[in-house]
Amino acid sequence: MEYNNIFITAEELAKELHISKGKAYKMIQAWNEKLKKMGYITIRGRISRQYYLEQLYGMVEGKEKK
């Protein structure tokens, strides 16, 4: 898996979390809707790797969120 890419795709997310691609697309879609409401530009079927880590694991810039 290539971690130097700023975005993670639904396919990569599915492999990493051992879920279906359909579930991965739904997760990304929900996160992108949340980001749009916050005023961010989103890309369909992709999510920022940093945002993904923050949402799933509570990681912010490589450190755990308290």
C-alpha positions, -999 to 999 in steps of 0.1 A, spaced: 0 0 0 13 34 -9 12 57 21 29 88 5 -3 95 -14 -24 123 2 -57 105 -5 -69 70 2 -93 54 -23 -123 33 -15 -104 3 -28 -75 9 -5 -98 15 24 -117 -17 18 -84 -37 17 -71 -20 48 -102 -25 69 -112 -59 54 -146 -46 43 -165 -45 10 -158 -18 -16 -195 -8 -12 -191 -2 25 -158 17 19 -176 40 -7 -204 46 18 -179 56 45 -160 79 22 -193 94 10 -204 102 46 -170 117 54 -171 138 23 -206 151 31 -193 161 65 -163 179 50 -185 197 24 -207 210 52 -175 224 68 -166 242 35 -140 218 22 -136 207 -14 -139 169 -18 -131 143 -44 -157 115 -50 -144 81 -40 -114 95 -22 -107 109 13 -77 126 28 -55 100 45 -50 124 74 -88 128 78 -93 90 75 -68 84 103 -83 111 125 -119 97 120 -110 61 125 -82 60 150 -83 95 166 -49 104 151 -41 140 145 -7 147 128 7 114 140 -4 118 176 -34 104 194 -63 128 200 -70 132 238 
